[in-house]
Amino acid sequence: MIIESKRLKLFLLDSDLVSPKDIEVAEKEAEKTKTPLGDVLVTQGKISESDLIRLEAYILGIPFVDLGQEHIDPDVLRVIPEPIARKHNIIAYRKRGDVLEVAMLDPEDLETVEFIKKKSNLKIAPRFTSREGIKGALSQYQKSLKAEFGDIIKEDVASISLGSSGGKGEEQSQEDLEKLAEDLPVVRIVETLLKHAIVQKASDIHIEPLENEVIVRYRIDGILHDAMVLPRQIAPGIIARIKVLSNLKLDEHRLPQDGRFKTETQDEKISFRVSILPIYGGEKAVLRILHEGSQGFTLEVLGFHDDQLDLIQKAIKRPTGMILATGPTGSGKTTTLYTVLDILNTPEVNISTIEDPIEYRMPRINQSQVRPDIGYTFANGLRSLLRQDPDIIMVGEIRDAETAALAVNAALTGHLVLSTLHTNSAAGALPRLIEMGVEPFLIASTVNVIVAQRLVRQLCKSKKQYALSEKDVKEFGQEVDPARILEVIKRYKAAKEKAMWKDVFFAHPEASSECADGYKGRIGIHETLYVSEAIKEMIIRSASSDEIARQAKKEGMVTMFEDGIAKAAQGLTSVEEVLRVSSE
């Protein structure tokens, strides 16, 4: 829907949403590109799409509805079939008597309105909404996992041909397993599993055979949720199908196997990293879901504060040395390093990586996959990689003394080296390298900055504010300084300069139609340790991680816990989430 530019301009000036100067610049661009004025202002970031649509709704006298705040009855939603809803950007969201209220991007699309009227035999009341609202509502067309599986199981489980009984202790032939993997009901069940995992934004799928059933679980925002319980006889078929997709050996049941495969949705390409593990009574499969289009992160989006960004930028501008990311599995270390590589990825430098596995493909970066089964280890790969004249090297993980020594030597001989370590804190990485046999003076000479991190779930829009009591503050623990945390909160501009604890507001998660448990998505909490001259001296004399951490805090380092509480004060996460993650 296009509103005449002159009319829109008058309302924009009257509403003070956009300055006269910005409108003047946008008008010139609109005239030059033959684009509507409103679209130009949105593209230039002068007004949000939601504010523009609300203004257009006001101008035209059509009500605006925020679909994110609406609980849509599935029966009402399906009055308009999904293909029509998707094609014409129209959502049925409320029915009152014989009136159907529909949300649209273009309420003046009379042809679609008339079609819905005839099909539903109802009066149609058009409403304006945003693209985000339409997108969120379209995802609700997906049936619940339980309902869809219920249909498939009821119709197809009895028809699944197992070749043999599939009982414990009975081996099935290669031919039987191939036939089973191609069985239509098995194919449908696996496709449904993958589709719903993607829709629910899961990071992992766990398929676990028990004595009498198969449990399917999804990891969503770092938390495992039961998704479905399936009959036990389906297990061999599901595992066989996953093995076929991953090009793994169908008749190998005694040894672990790793593989990967890809699929495509309407919006993106998705890669599944597969791990099959023999367990008592069968084989367990875990599929890691990797969204190949999810590049282009920035350090700000990952949750780094301005002070931490300055330290990282300072470290990556140096042509040599080491940048280390530490934390447990699944804490986002690799994503942080990929983001740093993206910043460094310019035509003037040669970047090479040695990884296990390659999580995402990055253009203009030479990525190599470790293959320990044929003797291609991190150490061997790094040794060969150094002959390729790289300027910047990423080593997926420093796991042993040989890799540590090679990485440190690479940093000493004119390379910038990025890598990860499994330690609980930034300071803990330094004694860990010493334990691996690296000389303290070499560590002091090479390590530039260490980032430790965890991932916390982000709060949804609907949340309940509260302030911490003195008792709550004391429960942070004896090693935590409340006065120091309050100062960090003020540094993050989450409280006024003279604020006390009673003036700092946090939030509890609240369930909504959009967020079942009050959380959606994750963000990092970090501590960034810059290796200063004082810390270099401490490394040389093999100081403990506690001593190094104390010195780093004196120099201004914000700990992960402090960073987390400050983010909670900003309303990004909850105190409970920070406590849960920092106590792991």
Secondary structure in CASP SS format (residue, H / E / C, confidence):
PFRMAT SS
TARGET T0000
AUTHOR 0000-0000-0000
METHOD secondary structure of the structure
MODEL  1
M C 1.00
I C 1.00
I C 1.00
E C 1.00
S H 1.00
K H 1.00
R H 1.00
L H 1.00
K H 1.00
L H 1.00
F H 1.00
L H 1.00
L H 1.00
D H 1.00
S H 1.00
D C 1.00
L C 1.00
V C 1.00
S C 1.00
P H 1.00
K H 1.00
D H 1.00
I H 1.00
E H 1.00
V H 1.00
A H 1.00
E H 1.00
K H 1.00
E H 1.00
A H 1.00
E H 1.00
K H 1.00
T H 1.00
K C 1.00
T C 1.00
P C 1.00
L H 1.00
G H 1.00
D H 1.00
V H 1.00
L H 1.00
V H 1.00
T H 1.00
Q C 1.00
G C 1.00
K C 1.00
I C 1.00
S C 1.00
E H 1.00
S H 1.00
D H 1.00
L H 1.00
I H 1.00
R H 1.00
L H 1.00
E H 1.00
A H 1.00
Y H 1.00
I H 1.00
L H 1.00
G C 1.00
I C 1.00
P C 1.00
F E 1.00
V C 1.00
D C 1.00
L H 1.00
G H 1.00
Q H 1.00
E C 1.00
H C 1.00
I C 1.00
D C 1.00
P H 1.00
D H 1.00
V H 1.00
L H 1.00
R C 1.00
V C 1.00
I C 1.00
P C 1.00
E H 1.00
P H 1.00
I H 1.00
A H 1.00
R H 1.00
K H 1.00
H H 1.00
N C 1.00
I E 1.00
I E 1.00
A E 1.00
Y E 1.00
R E 1.00
K E 1.00
R E 1.00
G C 1.00
D C 1.00
V E 1.00
L E 1.00
E E 1.00
V E 1.00
A E 1.00
M E 1.00
L C 1.00
D C 1.00
P C 1.00
E C 1.00
D C 1.00
L H 1.00
E H 1.00
T H 1.00
V H 1.00
E H 1.00
F H 1.00
I H 1.00
K H 1.00
K H 1.00
K H 1.00
S H 1.00
N C 1.00
L C 1.00
K E 1.00
I E 1.00
A E 1.00
P E 1.00
R E 1.00
F E 1.00
T C 1.00
S C 1.00
R H 1.00
E H 1.00
G H 1.00
I H 1.00
K H 1.00
G H 1.00
A H 1.00
L H 1.00
S H 1.00
Q C 1.00
Y C 1.00
Q C 1.00
K C 1.00
S C 1.00
L H 1.00
K H 1.00
A H 1.00
E H 1.00
F H 1.00
G H 1.00
D H 1.00
I H 1.00
I H 1.00
K H 1.00
E H 1.00
D H 1.00
V H 1.00
A H 1.00
S H 1.00
I C 1.00
S C 1.00
L C 1.00
G C 1.00
S C 1.00
S C 1.00
G C 1.00
G C 1.00
K C 1.00
G C 1.00
E C 1.00
E C 1.00
Q C 1.00
S C 1.00
Q H 1.00
E H 1.00
D H 1.00
L H 1.00
E H 1.00
K H 1.00
L H 1.00
A H 1.00
E C 1.00
D C 1.00
L H 1.00
P H 1.00
V H 1.00
V H 1.00
R H 1.00
I H 1.00
V H 1.00
E H 1.00
T H 1.00
L H 1.00
L H 1.00
K H 1.00
H H 1.00
A H 1.00
I H 1.00
V H 1.00
Q C 1.00
K C 1.00
A E 1.00
S E 1.00
D E 1.00
I E 1.00
H E 1.00
I E 1.00
E E 1.00
P E 1.00
L C 1.00
E C 1.00
N C 1.00
E E 1.00
V E 1.00
I E 1.00
V E 1.00
R E 1.00
Y E 1.00
R E 1.00
I E 1.00
D C 1.00
G C 1.00
I E 1.00
L E 1.00
H E 1.00
D E 1.00
A E 1.00
M E 1.00
V E 1.00
L E 1.00
P E 1.00
R H 1.00
Q H 1.00
I H 1.00
A H 1.00
P H 1.00
G H 1.00
I H 1.00
I H 1.00
A H 1.00
R H 1.00
I H 1.00
K H 1.00
V H 1.00
L H 1.00
S H 1.00
N C 1.00
L C 1.00
K C 1.00
L C 1.00
D C 1.00
E C 1.00
H C 1.00
R C 1.00
L C 1.00
P C 1.00
Q E 1.00
D E 1.00
G E 1.00
R E 1.00
F E 1.00
K E 1.00
T E 1.00
E E 1.00
T C 1.00
Q C 1.00
D C 1.00
E C 1.00
K E 1.00
I E 1.00
S E 1.00
F E 1.00
R E 1.00
V E 1.00
S E 1.00
I E 1.00
L E 1.00
P E 1.00
I E 1.00
Y C 1.00
G C 1.00
G E 1.00
E E 1.00
K E 1.00
A E 1.00
V E 1.00
L E 1.00
R E 1.00
I E 1.00
L E 1.00
H E 1.00
E C 1.00
G C 1.00
S C 1.00
Q C 1.00
G C 1.00
F C 1.00
T C 1.00
L C 1.00
E C 1.00
V C 1.00
L C 1.00
G C 1.00
F C 1.00
H C 1.00
D H 1.00
D H 1.00
Q H 1.00
L H 1.00
D H 1.00
L H 1.00
I H 1.00
Q H 1.00
K H 1.00
A H 1.00
I H 1.00
K C 1.00
R C 1.00
P C 1.00
T C 1.00
G E 1.00
M E 1.00
I E 1.00
L E 1.00
A E 1.00
T E 1.00
G C 1.00
P C 1.00
T C 1.00
G C 1.00
S C 1.00
G C 1.00
K H 1.00
T H 1.00
T H 1.00
T H 1.00
L H 1.00
Y H 1.00
T H 1.00
V H 1.00
L H 1.00
D H 1.00
I H 1.00
L H 1.00
N C 1.00
T C 1.00
P C 1.00
E C 1.00
V C 1.00
N C 1.00
I E 1.00
S E 1.00
T E 1.00
I E 1.00
E E 1.00
D C 1.00
P C 1.00
I C 1.00
E C 1.00
Y C 1.00
R C 1.00
M C 1.00
P C 1.00
R C 1.00
I C 1.00
N E 1.00
Q E 1.00
S E 1.00
Q E 1.00
V C 1.00
R E 1.00
P H 1.00
D H 1.00
I H 1.00
G C 1.00
Y E 1.00
T C 1.00
F H 1.00
A H 1.00
N H 1.00
G H 1.00
L H 1.00
R H 1.00
S H 1.00
L H 1.00
L H 1.00
R H 1.00
Q H 1.00
D C 1.00
P C 1.00
D C 1.00
I E 1.00
I E 1.00
M E 1.00
V E 1.00
G C 1.00
E C 1.00
I C 1.00
R C 1.00
D C 1.00
A H 1.00
E H 1.00
T H 1.00
A H 1.00
A H 1.00
L H 1.00
A H 1.00
V H 1.00
N H 1.00
A H 1.00
A H 1.00
L H 1.00
T C 1.00
G C 1.00
H C 1.00
L E 1.00
V E 1.00
L E 1.00
S E 1.00
T E 1.00
L E 1.00
H C 1.00
T C 1.00
N C 1.00
S C 1.00
A C 1.00
A C 1.00
G C 1.00
A H 1.00
L H 1.00
P H 1.00
R H 1.00
L H 1.00
I H 1.00
E H 1.00
M C 1.00
G C 1.00
V C 1.00
E C 1.00
P H 1.00
F H 1.00
L H 1.00
I H 1.00
A H 1.00
S H 1.00
T H 1.00
V E 1.00
N E 1.00
V E 1.00
I E 1.00
V E 1.00
A E 1.00
Q E 1.00
R E 1.00
L E 1.00
V E 1.00
R E 1.00
Q E 1.00
L E 1.00
C C 1.00
K C 1.00
S C 1.00
K E 1.00
K E 1.00
Q E 1.00
Y E 1.00
A E 1.00
L C 1.00
S C 1.00
E H 1.00
K H 1.00
D H 1.00
V H 1.00
K H 1.00
E C 1.00
F C 1.00
G C 1.00
Q C 1.00
E C 1.00
V C 1.00
D C 1.00
P H 1.00
A H 1.00
R H 1.00
I H 1.00
L H 1.00
E H 1.00
V H 1.00
I H 1.00
K H 1.00
R H 1.00
Y C 1.00
K C 1.00
A C 1.00
A C 1.00
K C 1.00
E C 1.00
K C 1.00
A C 1.00
M C 1.00
W H 1.00
K H 1.00
D H 1.00
V C 1.00
F E 1.00
F E 1.00
A E 1.00
H E 1.00
P E 1.00
E C 1.00
A C 1.00
S C 1.00
S C 1.00
E C 1.00
C C 1.00
A C 1.00
D C 1.00
G C 1.00
Y E 1.00
K E 1.00
G E 1.00
R E 1.00
I E 1.00
G E 1.00
I E 1.00
H E 1.00
E E 1.00
T E 1.00
L E 1.00
Y E 1.00
V C 1.00
S C 1.00
E H 1.00
A H 1.00
I H 1.00
K H 1.00
E H 1.00
M H 1.00
I H 1.00
I H 1.00
R C 1.00
S C 1.00
A C 1.00
S C 1.00
S H 1.00
D H 1.00
E H 1.00
I H 1.00
A H 1.00
R H 1.00
Q H 1.00
A H 1.00
K H 1.00
K H 1.00
E C 1.00
G C 1.00
M C 1.00
V C 1.00
T C 1.00
M H 1.00
F H 1.00
E H 1.00
D H 1.00
G H 1.00
I H 1.00
A H 1.00
K H 1.00
A H 1.00
A H 1.00
Q C 1.00
G C 1.00
L C 1.00
T C 1.00
S C 1.00
V H 1.00
E H 1.00
E H 1.00
V H 1.00
L H 1.00
R H 1.00
V H 1.00
S H 1.00
S C 1.00
E C 1.00
END
